[in-house]
Amino acid sequence: MSDQFIAACPSCHKKNRVAADKPRSEAKCGACKSPLFPGKAFKVTADEFRAHRDSDLPLVVDFWASWCGPCQQFAPIFEQVAQQYADKARFVKVSTETEPHLAQHFMIRSIPTLMAVKNGQEVARQAGAMGPSQLVQWLNQHL
């Protein structure tokens, strides 16, 4: 097992080497000095998405739109679960309005749609909003 891994910063999206034995609560970005594991979901552009996809942490992606009622209802649940999984995965939000080419690339047909990505590859997808316990169960199956 490697003694370090790569994590992209949620603030500036630069890649950082992180010692595997270091407490993640202490890890800071080498470029912007922001915490690397803040426990929050954050919005990304297509370029920022690629930086996180190509890191060593699993990625949980929420494809959403501002006009979508179920997306708005699901947002606090996604944020709540992101806090629980702060050390295990990145939780990112991709707006299908501002990043339509990314949604098209992944053939997103309905929103909200969740996607789990490990080692740069999609491993699971779920269309529709879920409750917190359903989301945790889905994540435990796929991460």
LUMZAFI-361916 format. One record per residue: residue number from 1; z, x, y of N, C-alpha, C, CB in turn. Coordinates in pm, 1 decimal, decimal comma. Each point is the difference from the previous one (the first is absolute). Glycine has a CB too. Layout:
// LUMZAFI-361916
+------+----------+----------+----------+----------+----------+----------+----------+----------+----------+----------+----------+----------+
! vonu !     n_c3 !     n_c1 !     n_c2 !    ca_c3 !    ca_c1 !    ca_c2 !     c_c3 !     c_c1 !     c_c2 !    cb_c3 !    cb_c1 !    cb_c2 !
+------+----------+----------+----------+----------+----------+----------+----------+----------+----------+----------+----------+----------+
!  NUM !        Z !        X !        Y !        Z !        X !        Y !        Z !        X !        Y !        Z !        X !        Y !
...
+------+----------+----------+----------+----------+----------+----------+----------+----------+----------+----------+----------+----------+
//
This chain:
// LUMZAFI-361916
+------+----------+----------+----------+----------+----------+----------+----------+----------+----------+----------+----------+----------+
! vonu !     n_c3 !     n_c1 !     n_c2 !    ca_c3 !    ca_c1 !    ca_c2 !     c_c3 !     c_c1 !     c_c2 !    cb_c3 !    cb_c1 !    cb_c2 !
+------+----------+----------+----------+----------+----------+----------+----------+----------+----------+----------+----------+----------+
!    1 !      0,0 !     83,6 !   -117,2 !      0,0 !    -83,6 !    117,2 !      0,0 !     88,5 !    124,1 !    120,9 !   -183,8 !   -124,6 !
!    2 !   -197,1 !    146,7 !    223,6 !    -12,9 !     78,8 !    121,0 !    127,5 !     -8,3 !     83,1 !   -247,8 !    -38,6 !     -1,4 !
!    3 !    275,2 !    146,4 !     73,7 !    119,1 !      0,8 !     83,4 !    -28,7 !    -45,4 !    142,4 !     89,2 !    183,2 !   -140,6 !
!    4 !   -211,9 !   -229,8 !    164,7 !    -35,8 !    -55,7 !    130,0 !   -111,6 !   -102,2 !    -15,3 !     69,2 !    213,5 !    112,2 !
!    5 !    -85,6 !   -295,6 !    -10,0 !   -106,8 !    -99,3 !      0,7 !    -51,2 !    -14,4 !    142,3 !    100,5 !   -122,5 !   -198,1 !
!    6 !   -216,6 !     57,3 !    212,1 !    -62,2 !    -21,6 !    130,4 !     26,7 !   -143,8 !     44,9 !   -180,0 !    172,8 !    -50,6 !
!    7 !    227,0 !   -186,3 !    173,6 !     23,2 !   -132,2 !     60,5 !    -60,8 !      0,6 !    139,2 !    214,1 !    -35,6 !   -133,3 !
!    8 !   -294,4 !    -66,6 !    162,7 !    -55,0 !    -13,5 !    134,6 !    105,1 !    -65,0 !     89,0 !   -237,3 !    -18,5 !    -89,8 !
!    9 !    242,6 !     63,2 !    213,7 !     97,3 !    -51,3 !     95,9 !    -37,6 !   -141,8 !     43,3 !     46,9 !    234,8 !     79,4 !
!   10 !     48,1 !   -328,6 !    -77,7 !    -31,2 !   -136,2 !     44,8 !    -26,4 !     -9,3 !    150,1 !    139,7 !    -83,5 !   -186,6 !
!   11 !   -102,0 !    186,0 !    262,3 !    -21,0 !     -3,2 !    145,2 !   -131,5 !     65,5 !     41,5 !    246,9 !      3,3 !     29,1 !
!   12 !   -267,4 !    123,6 !    -69,9 !   -120,3 !     72,5 !     43,8 !   -103,6 !     14,8 !   -111,2 !    142,0 !    122,7 !    162,8 !
!   13 !   -106,3 !   -158,1 !   -286,8 !    -88,4 !     -2,3 !   -116,5 !    -44,2 !    138,8 !    -46,5 !    -77,0 !   -221,4 !     77,5 !
!   14 !    146,6 !    326,3 !    -32,6 !    -25,6 !    136,0 !    -48,9 !     68,3 !     15,0 !   -135,0 !    -17,0 !     93,8 !    236,5 !
!   15 !    -45,1 !    -13,7 !   -324,4 !     57,4 !     22,7 !   -131,8 !    108,4 !    106,7 !      7,9 !   -217,5 !    -65,6 !   -108,4 !
!   16 !    324,5 !     43,3 !     32,8 !    115,1 !     89,6 !     -3,9 !     36,5 !     31,9 !   -143,4 !     83,4 !    -93,7 !    216,3 !
!   17 !    -41,5 !    218,6 !   -240,0 !     57,1 !     36,9 !   -129,1 !    149,1 !    -30,7 !      6,2 !   -175,5 !    182,5 !    -40,4 !
!   18 !    223,7 !   -250,7 !    -62,8 !    140,4 !    -39,6 !     -4,2 !     60,2 !     55,4 !   -128,4 !    -43,8 !   -211,5 !    136,1 !
!   19 !    157,8 !    278,5 !   -124,4 !     70,3 !     50,4 !   -118,5 !     52,6 !   -118,6 !    -79,3 !     64,1 !    215,1 !    118,8 !
!   20 !    -92,4 !   -216,6 !   -247,4 !     39,0 !   -112,5 !    -85,1 !    151,0 !    -14,1 !    -10,5 !   -210,5 !     30,3 !   -128,1 !
!   21 !    284,2 !     79,9 !    142,1 !    144,9 !     -6,3 !    -13,9 !     72,1 !    -25,2 !    132,7 !    -21,9 !    153,0 !   -193,7 !
!   22 !    -51,7 !   -162,6 !    303,1 !     59,8 !    -25,8 !    131,0 !     20,6 !   -150,3 !     17,4 !   -110,0 !    207,2 !     96,9 !
!   23 !    224,3 !   -249,4 !    -42,2 !     18,9 !   -143,4 !     25,2 !   -110,4 !    -52,3 !     92,9 !    250,8 !     25,4 !    -30,9 !
!   24 !   -313,3 !   -132,7 !     -8,7 !   -112,1 !    -52,5 !     79,4 !     44,7 !    -50,3 !    136,2 !   -114,1 !    -62,1 !   -211,3 !
!   25 !    240,0 !     26,6 !    223,4 !     50,3 !    -46,2 !    129,3 !     -0,2 !    112,6 !    104,1 !    141,8 !   -169,0 !   -119,8 !
!   26 !   -144,9 !    293,3 !     74,0 !     -0,9 !    114,8 !     91,4 !   -140,6 !     50,3 !     30,9 !    222,2 !     62,3 !    -89,5 !
!   27 !   -322,8 !   -107,1 !     16,9 !   -135,8 !     53,3 !     16,0 !    -60,9 !    -44,0 !    133,2 !    -28,8 !     -1,6 !   -249,8 !
!   28 !    -25,0 !     99,0 !    322,9 !    -64,1 !    -26,6 !    128,8 !   -139,6 !     60,6 !     -0,1 !    224,3 !     -3,6 !    117,6 !
!   29 !   -312,7 !    -56,2 !    -39,4 !   -137,0 !     48,2 !     12,9 !     -0,9 !    135,0 !     69,9 !    -86,0 !   -236,5 !      7,1 !
!   30 !      8,9 !    329,6 !    -59,8 !    -12,8 !    131,1 !     61,6 !    -74,1 !     -4,5 !    131,9 !      4,6 !     98,2 !   -225,2 !
!   31 !    -90,3 !   -197,8 !    243,9 !    -80,5 !     -9,4 !    122,2 !     71,5 !    -75,9 !    111,0 !   -203,9 !      8,6 !   -141,2 !
!   32 !    253,4 !   -129,8 !    112,3 !     56,9 !    -84,5 !    106,8 !    151,4 !    -15,9 !     -9,6 !   -215,4 !   -121,0 !      6,3 !
!   33 !    275,9 !    173,6 !   -112,4 !    145,5 !     -3,5 !    -21,2 !     57,0 !   -139,1 !    -27,6 !     11,5 !    195,9 !    147,1 !
!   34 !    -97,1 !   -294,7 !   -173,3 !     46,2 !   -134,4 !    -35,5 !     48,4 !     -1,6 !   -144,8 !   -161,2 !   -102,9 !    165,4 !
!   35 !    251,3 !     10,3 !   -199,9 !     42,6 !    -11,5 !   -139,8 !   -119,8 !    -33,3 !    -90,0 !    229,9 !    -75,2 !     75,5 !
!   36 !   -236,0 !    140,6 !   -190,3 !   -109,8 !    -26,7 !    -93,3 !     23,8 !   -124,5 !    -84,3 !    -44,4 !    243,5 !     -6,5 !
!   37 !    169,4 !   -287,9 !     -2,9 !     33,2 !   -115,5 !    -82,9 !     84,1 !   -100,0 !     79,4 !     -9,1 !    144,4 !   -206,6 !
!   38 !    -51,7 !   -211,1 !    306,3 !     76,3 !    -90,9 !     84,9 !     31,5 !   -134,9 !    -64,1 !   -105,9 !    112,2 !    190,4 !
!   39 !     41,8 !   -144,9 !   -302,4 !     27,1 !   -127,5 !    -65,7 !    -61,0 !   -118,9 !     69,9 !    206,8 !     98,5 !    -81,0 !
!   40 !   -320,6 !    -77,8 !    145,6 !    -68,0 !   -108,0 !     71,0 !   -147,4 !     -3,5 !    -39,3 !    162,3 !     20,7 !    192,2 !
!   41 !   -216,5 !   -141,1 !   -191,7 !   -144,0 !    -15,1 !    -16,3 !    -65,4 !     32,5 !    134,3 !     27,7 !   -177,5 !   -183,1 !
!   42 !   -150,8 !    227,6 !    179,5 !    -67,9 !     32,9 !    124,4 !   -149,3 !    -25,9 !    -13,7 !    175,2 !    172,4 !     53,0 !
!   43 !   -238,4 !   -202,4 !     60,9 !   -143,5 !    -27,6 !      3,2 !    -77,4 !    130,9 !     -3,1 !     39,6 !   -213,4 !    128,6 !
!   44 !   -155,5 !    210,7 !   -196,1 !    -85,5 !    118,4 !     -6,5 !   -145,4 !    -37,0 !     26,1 !    158,9 !    105,5 !   -162,7 !
!   45 !   -232,1 !     -6,9 !    214,4 !   -144,5 !     -9,1 !     12,4 !    -60,2 !     54,0 !   -129,3 !      7,8 !     24,8 !    254,9 !
!   46 !   -139,1 !    -27,1 !   -264,7 !    -66,4 !     50,4 !   -120,3 !     29,1 !    148,9 !    -20,9 !   -180,7 !   -172,3 !     30,1 !
!   47 !    175,4 !    252,5 !     75,3 !     27,4 !    144,0 !    -13,1 !    144,2 !     25,2 !    -39,8 !   -175,2 !     47,6 !    170,8 !
!   48 !    266,8 !   -120,1 !   -110,9 !    141,3 !     14,5 !    -33,8 !     25,5 !    -45,7 !   -143,0 !     62,0 !    -34,0 !    240,9 !
!   49 !   -129,7 !    -71,4 !   -283,2 !     11,4 !    -47,6 !   -137,3 !    -36,1 !    112,2 !    -97,5 !    -54,9 !   -235,3 !     74,7 !
!   50 !    -55,2 !    304,5 !    -47,4 !    -44,1 !    108,6 !    -88,6 !    105,8 !    110,5 !    -10,0 !   -238,7 !    -51,4 !     60,4 !
!   51 !    303,0 !     84,9 !     50,9 !    103,7 !    104,5 !     -2,5 !    113,6 !    -39,8 !    -93,5 !    -58,7 !     65,9 !    235,8 !
!   52 !     98,5 !   -191,2 !   -231,3 !    110,2 !    -46,1 !    -85,7 !    -45,3 !    -20,0 !   -144,0 !    103,8 !   -110,4 !    198,2 !
!   53 !   -225,3 !     63,6 !   -217,6 !    -54,0 !    -17,5 !   -135,3 !     -6,6 !    133,8 !    -73,0 !   -133,6 !   -198,4 !     78,6 !
!   54 !     99,9 !    304,5 !     -5,9 !    -16,9 !    130,9 !    -60,9 !    129,4 !     80,7 !     -8,3 !   -231,2 !     -3,2 !     84,9 !
!   55 !    342,7 !    -57,0 !    -49,9 !    130,7 !     64,6 !    -14,4 !     54,3 !    -28,2 !   -140,0 !     45,6 !    -21,8 !    249,3 !
!   56 !     68,9 !     79,7 !   -279,3 !     57,2 !    -14,4 !   -134,0 !     83,4 !   -126,0 !    -20,0 !      0,7 !    244,5 !    -10,3 !
!   57 !     34,5 !   -312,6 !    118,4 !     79,3 !   -121,9 !    -13,1 !    -88,3 !   -119,4 !    -33,9 !    166,3 !     92,4 !    162,6 !
!   58 !   -119,1 !   -181,6 !   -248,0 !    -74,6 !   -124,4 !    -21,8 !     -9,6 !    -76,9 !    131,4 !     77,4 !    -10,6 !   -241,2 !
!   59 !   -182,3 !    -67,1 !    251,7 !    -27,9 !    -74,6 !    122,3 !     -5,2 !   -148,3 !    -33,4 !   -128,0 !    195,2 !     99,1 !
!   60 !    197,2 !   -276,3 !    -18,3 !     -4,7 !   -145,3 !    -12,6 !    -67,0 !    -50,5 !    126,9 !    211,7 !    -13,0 !   -147,3 !
!   61 !   -325,6 !    -53,5 !    130,7 !    -82,1 !    -40,5 !    113,9 !      1,4 !   -151,9 !     13,0 !   -146,7 !    203,9 !    -28,3 !
!   62 !    171,4 !   -250,7 !    149,1 !     -5,3 !   -142,3 !     32,1 !   -122,6 !    -21,8 !     88,8 !    255,4 !    -27,1 !    -17,7 !
!   63 !   -358,5 !    -37,0 !    -36,3 !   -116,5 !    -39,3 !     80,4 !     33,2 !   -134,7 !     62,3 !   -166,1 !    127,4 !   -149,5 !
!   64 !    156,8 !   -137,2 !    281,7 !     46,8 !   -117,5 !     73,1 !    -87,4 !    -23,6 !    122,4 !    234,9 !     40,3 !    -80,7 !
!   65 !   -208,4 !   -151,2 !    150,4 !    -66,1 !    -30,7 !    127,6 !     99,3 !    -76,2 !     87,6 !   -231,5 !     -7,6 !   -109,7 !
!   66 !    217,2 !     22,9 !    240,4 !     95,2 !    -61,2 !     93,1 !     -7,0 !   -152,2 !      0,1 !    -17,7 !    203,5 !    139,7 !
!   67 !    -97,4 !   -261,4 !   -173,3 !    -17,8 !   -144,9 !      1,4 !     45,0 !    -66,6 !   -130,2 !   -189,8 !     33,4 !    156,4 !
!   68 !    228,6 !     44,8 !   -254,2 !     31,8 !    -49,4 !   -134,4 !    147,2 !    -39,0 !    -10,5 !   -181,2 !    145,3 !    -95,3 !
!   69 !    208,2 !   -274,9 !     79,8 !    137,1 !    -50,0 !    -12,6 !     75,9 !     61,8 !   -116,0 !    -77,3 !   -210,7 !    100,0 !
!   70 !     21,9 !    209,5 !   -222,2 !     70,6 !     62,2 !   -112,0 !     27,1 !    149,7 !     22,9 !   -107,6 !   -168,1 !   -150,7 !
!   71 !     16,3 !    237,7 !    220,4 !     21,0 !    141,9 !     31,1 !    122,0 !     16,6 !     89,9 !   -247,3 !     43,9 !    -22,0 !
!   72 !    258,3 !   -131,2 !    121,7 !    113,1 !      6,7 !     93,0 !    132,0 !    -31,5 !    -71,4 !   -153,4 !    -66,3 !    188,8 !
!   73 !    150,9 !    -27,7 !   -281,5 !    120,2 !    -35,2 !    -75,7 !     40,1 !    112,1 !    -95,9 !    -62,4 !   -242,1 !     18,0 !
!   74 !    -35,9 !    313,4 !    -70,9 !     26,1 !    106,0 !    -96,6 !     46,1 !    129,9 !     66,8 !   -170,6 !   -103,8 !   -149,1 !
!   75 !    136,3 !    123,9 !    274,5 !     29,0 !    126,7 !     69,5 !    147,8 !     40,6 !     -7,5 !   -189,2 !    -51,7 !    153,2 !
!   76 !    286,1 !    -37,2 !   -126,9 !    140,2 !     43,4 !     -8,0 !     42,6 !     37,1 !   -142,7 !     48,2 !   -147,1 !    195,7 !
!   77 !   -106,2 !     82,4 !   -294,4 !     30,8 !     32,6 !   -140,2 !    -51,6 !    139,2 !    -31,8 !    -10,6 !   -243,8 !    -65,5 !
!   78 !   -111,9 !    272,8 !    107,7 !    -60,3 !    132,1 !    -21,4 !     86,4 !    107,5 !     66,5 !   -231,9 !   -103,1 !    -10,2 !
!   79 !    277,6 !     76,9 !    130,8 !     84,4 !     94,0 !     74,2 !    134,0 !     20,1 !    -70,1 !   -111,4 !    -69,9 !    213,6 !
!   80 !    171,5 !    -37,8 !   -260,4 !    129,5 !      7,0 !    -69,4 !    -10,5 !     85,3 !   -126,5 !     60,5 !   -227,3 !     90,8 !
!   81 !   -163,3 !    204,8 !   -169,9 !    -16,5 !     74,9 !   -124,2 !    -37,9 !    144,7 !     29,0 !    -68,3 !   -210,6 !   -118,0 !
!   82 !     -2,8 !    235,3 !    227,7 !    -33,3 !    138,2 !     39,7 !    127,6 !     80,9 !     20,5 !   -213,3 !    -79,7 !    109,4 !
!   83 !    317,5 !     18,2 !    -55,7 !    127,3 !     69,4 !     18,8 !     60,7 !     39,8 !   -134,1 !     37,3 !   -128,1 !    212,3 !
!   84 !    -45,8 !     38,5 !   -309,8 !     56,7 !     26,5 !   -132,8 !    -73,2 !    112,8 !    -71,7 !     68,7 !   -239,0 !    -13,5 !
!   85 !   -198,7 !    254,0 !     40,7 !    -82,7 !     97,3 !    -70,6 !    -34,8 !    121,7 !     87,1 !    -92,8 !   -188,4 !   -135,3 !
!   86 !    170,7 !    212,9 !    240,3 !    -31,2 !    106,8 !     95,9 !    -19,5 !    135,5 !    -66,7 !    129,6 !   -125,2 !    169,7 !
!   87 !    -51,6 !    155,0 !   -272,4 !     -9,9 !    129,9 !    -67,5 !   -107,3 !      5,0 !   -107,4 !    239,0 !     30,1 !     46,3 !
!   88 !   -293,7 !   -145,3 !    -83,0 !    -90,0 !     -6,4 !   -115,1 !   -146,4 !    -20,3 !     34,8 !    189,4 !    -88,7 !   -124,1 !
!   89 !   -217,5 !     25,5 !    238,8 !   -138,7 !    -35,7 !     32,3 !    -17,2 !    -18,5 !    150,3 !    -24,6 !   -110,0 !   -224,7 !
!   90 !   -101,5 !    115,4 !    269,1 !    -36,5 !    -30,8 !    138,1 !    -48,3 !   -144,2 !      4,5 !    -61,6 !    242,5 !     49,5 !
!   91 !    105,0 !   -316,7 !     50,5 !    -42,9 !   -137,3 !     20,6 !    -83,0 !     -3,6 !    127,7 !    205,2 !    -94,3 !   -119,6 !
!   92 !   -334,6 !     65,0 !    104,8 !    -88,7 !     -1,6 !    116,3 !    -67,0 !   -135,7 !     13,2 !    -39,1 !    246,7 !    -23,8 !
!   93 !      4,8 !   -278,9 !    147,3 !    -66,8 !   -126,7 !     30,4 !   -138,3 !     32,1 !     54,6 !    221,2 !   -118,1 !     47,8 !
!   94 !   -323,0 !     51,7 !   -104,1 !   -137,5 !     17,1 !     45,3 !    -48,5 !   -134,3 !     53,6 !    -44,2 !    186,5 !   -169,3 !
!   95 !     13,1 !   -189,4 !    297,1 !    -52,3 !   -122,0 !     61,7 !   -146,9 !    -16,7 !    -37,6 !    163,9 !     20,6 !    192,4 !
!   96 !   -195,5 !   -133,9 !   -250,9 !   -140,7 !    -25,6 !    -35,4 !    -82,8 !    -29,8 !    124,1 !     72,3 !    -87,4 !   -223,5 !
!   97 !     -6,1 !     62,8 !    336,6 !    -71,1 !    -23,9 !    126,1 !    -43,4 !    131,3 !     64,6 !    132,0 !   -210,6 !     32,6 !
!   98 !    -41,3 !    308,9 !    -29,4 !    -31,5 !    127,3 !     64,9 !    -61,0 !    102,2 !    -95,1 !    185,2 !    -44,6 !    157,1 !
!   99 !   -168,5 !     25,0 !   -288,0 !    -54,8 !     92,2 !   -100,5 !    -83,6 !    -76,8 !   -103,0 !    198,1 !    154,6 !     32,1 !
!  100 !   -300,3 !   -229,8 !     12,9 !    -76,3 !    -82,0 !    -94,3 !    -74,6 !     82,9 !   -105,2 !    -24,3 !   -168,6 !    181,0 !
!  101 !    -18,3 !    288,9 !   -144,5 !    -72,6 !     84,1 !    -95,6 !     90,8 !     44,9 !   -114,8 !   -149,8 !     77,7 !    186,1 !
!  102 !    278,2 !    -57,7 !   -158,2 !     94,0 !     37,0 !   -105,3 !     23,7 !   -118,5 !    -94,0 !    109,7 !    166,6 !    155,0 !
!  103 !    -93,6 !   -284,5 !    -96,5 !     15,5 !   -120,9 !    -81,7 !   -125,7 !    -24,1 !    -83,6 !    154,9 !    -98,9 !    173,1 !
!  104 !   -270,4 !    122,8 !   -114,1 !   -126,3 !    -17,9 !    -72,5 !    -10,9 !    102,8 !   -112,7 !   -110,1 !    -90,1 !    209,2 !
!  105 !    149,2 !    213,9 !   -183,0 !     -6,0 !    105,1 !   -101,9 !     81,2 !    -38,7 !   -124,1 !    -29,6 !    171,9 !    181,8 !
!  106 !    145,4 !   -232,1 !   -159,4 !     85,2 !    -40,8 !   -111,5 !    -26,5 !   -142,8 !    -46,3 !    170,9 !    156,7 !     85,2 !
!  107 !   -275,1 !   -218,0 !    -31,0 !    -41,2 !   -134,7 !    -38,2 !    115,5 !   -100,1 !      9,6 !   -171,5 !    101,1 !   -151,2 !
!  108 !    239,7 !    -98,7 !    265,0 !    108,8 !    -93,5 !     25,2 !    -62,5 !   -135,4 !     31,9 !    155,6 !    184,8 !     85,1 !
!  109 !   -124,8 !   -284,9 !   -165,9 !    -60,3 !   -132,1 !     14,0 !     95,3 !   -104,3 !     58,3 !   -144,5 !     57,4 !   -191,9 !
!  110 !    274,7 !    -31,6 !    181,4 !     98,6 !    -92,3 !     55,4 !    116,0 !     83,0 !     54,3 !    -66,8 !   -186,6 !   -162,1 !
!  111 !    139,2 !    127,1 !    254,6 !    115,4 !     69,3 !     56,1 !    118,7 !    -95,0 !      1,3 !   -148,8 !    147,9 !    141,6 !
!  112 !    268,6 !    -95,9 !   -154,6 !     29,4 !    141,0 !    -20,8 !    -37,8 !     44,9 !   -141,1 !    185,5 !    -17,9 !    166,9 !
!  113 !   -225,3 !    142,8 !   -176,7 !    -23,5 !     63,9 !   -129,0 !     78,4 !    129,5 !     -2,0 !   -230,6 !   -104,1 !    -23,3 !
!  114 !    305,0 !    124,9 !    -83,2 !     74,2 !    124,1 !    -19,0 !    -73,8 !     88,3 !    -98,8 !    217,6 !   -116,5 !     49,8 !
!  115 !   -212,5 !    245,1 !    -25,6 !    -63,5 !     96,6 !    -88,6 !     96,7 !    115,8 !    -20,7 !   -233,2 !    -66,0 !     78,8 !
!  116 !    248,8 !    110,0 !   -202,1 !     79,8 !    118,0 !    -31,9 !    -95,4 !    114,2 !    -31,2 !    192,5 !   -141,1 !    -88,7 !
!  117 !   -166,6 !    256,5 !    148,4 !    -85,0 !    118,4 !    -16,7 !     88,2 !    115,4 !    -46,5 !   -163,2 !    -78,9 !    180,1 !
!  118 !    123,1 !    142,5 !   -290,6 !     69,3 !    118,7 !    -50,1 !   -104,0 !    108,2 !    -24,0 !    184,5 !   -139,4 !   -107,1 !
!  119 !   -152,4 !    260,5 !    148,5 !    -90,3 !    113,8 !    -17,9 !   -138,8 !    -28,9 !     56,6 !    127,9 !     64,8 !   -204,6 !
!  120 !   -132,4 !   -137,6 !    315,9 !   -125,4 !    -29,1 !     67,8 !    -82,3 !   -111,8 !    -60,7 !      1,0 !    232,7 !     64,1 !
!  121 !     49,6 !   -295,7 !   -170,8 !    -75,5 !   -103,9 !    -69,9 !     75,4 !   -132,5 !      2,3 !   -103,7 !    174,8 !   -147,2 !
!  122 !     30,3 !   -283,2 !    166,0 !     60,0 !   -132,1 !     -7,8 !     47,9 !    -25,1 !   -143,0 !   -148,7 !    -84,3 !    187,9 !
!  123 !    274,3 !     42,0 !   -202,0 !     53,7 !    -28,6 !   -132,9 !     34,6 !   -147,0 !    -18,5 !     87,9 !    231,4 !     -6,8 !
!  124 !    -74,9 !   -305,7 !    117,7 !     31,7 !   -142,6 !    -10,7 !    -36,2 !    -69,5 !    129,7 !    186,1 !     47,9 !   -163,0 !
!  125 !   -210,4 !   -179,2 !    149,7 !    -33,1 !    -83,1 !    115,9 !     57,7 !   -138,2 !    -22,2 !   -211,8 !    131,1 !     45,6 !
!  126 !    258,8 !   -191,4 !     62,8 !     56,5 !   -134,3 !     -6,7 !    -41,0 !    -75,3 !    125,3 !    196,2 !     79,4 !   -140,0 !
!  127 !   -263,7 !   -190,9 !    122,8 !    -37,7 !    -84,2 !    114,0 !    108,3 !   -104,4 !     22,1 !   -246,7 !     36,3 !    -45,4 !
!  128 !    277,2 !    -63,3 !    171,9 !     98,1 !   -101,7 !     33,9 !    136,7 !     58,2 !     29,8 !   -125,8 !   -157,4 !   -140,9 !
!  129 !    201,8 !     82,2 !    217,8 !    135,4 !     41,9 !     36,9 !     94,5 !    -17,3 !   -117,9 !    -43,5 !    -63,0 !    239,3 !
!  130 !    148,7 !    143,3 !   -239,7 !    102,8 !     -6,8 !   -103,7 !    136,1 !     -2,2 !     66,2 !   -147,2 !    121,4 !   -165,0 !
!  131 !    245,0 !   -167,9 !     91,0 !    137,9 !      9,9 !     45,5 !     52,3 !    140,1 !    -27,0 !     36,4 !   -245,8 !    -42,3 !
!  132 !     80,4 !    280,0 !     96,7 !     53,8 !    135,1 !    -18,4 !     18,0 !     39,1 !   -146,6 !    114,0 !    -27,5 !    217,4 !
!  133 !    -59,2 !    -60,5 !   -298,5 !     22,7 !     35,5 !   -141,1 !   -131,3 !     15,4 !    -75,3 !    218,3 !   -121,4 !      6,7 !
!  134 !   -317,3 !     38,2 !     24,8 !   -131,9 !     13,9 !    -63,0 !    -64,5 !    133,2 !     38,7 !    -27,6 !   -250,6 !      1,8 !
!  135 !     39,2 !    286,7 !    125,4 !    -57,6 !    125,7 !     47,2 !     66,5 !    119,1 !    -68,2 !    -52,6 !   -107,5 !    220,5 !
!  136 !    184,4 !    105,1 !   -230,7 !     72,4 !    108,8 !    -66,3 !    -42,3 !      9,8 !   -146,3 !    195,3 !    -31,4 !    156,7 !
!  137 !   -207,3 !    -82,0 !   -223,7 !    -42,9 !      0,4 !   -140,2 !   -140,9 !     58,4 !    -12,4 !    145,0 !   -201,8 !    -46,2 !
!  138 !   -235,7 !    162,8 !    134,4 !   -137,7 !     49,9 !     -0,9 !     -1,4 !    151,7 !     22,9 !    -83,5 !   -223,9 !     85,5 !
!  139 !    163,5 !    270,5 !     10,5 !      6,5 !    143,4 !     28,6 !     56,5 !     77,0 !   -117,6 !     27,8 !    -51,2 !    241,7 !
!  140 !     76,4 !     -0,3 !   -305,6 !     58,7 !     68,3 !   -113,4 !    -97,2 !     12,5 !   -116,2 !    221,2 !    -84,4 !     71,7 !
!  141 !   -312,2 !    -10,5 !    -84,0 !   -101,7 !      6,3 !   -104,7 !   -104,8 !    106,5 !     28,8 !     37,7 !   -241,6 !    -44,6 !
!  142 !    -71,1 !    262,7 !    172,8 !   -118,3 !     78,7 !     33,6 !     24,9 !    133,6 !     67,7 !   -110,6 !   -212,8 !     18,3 !
!  143 !    233,1 !    238,7 !     24,6 !     24,4 !    129,5 !     65,7 !     62,0 !    101,1 !    -93,2 !     27,2 !   -119,1 !    213,4 !
+------+----------+----------+----------+----------+----------+----------+----------+----------+----------+----------+----------+----------+
//
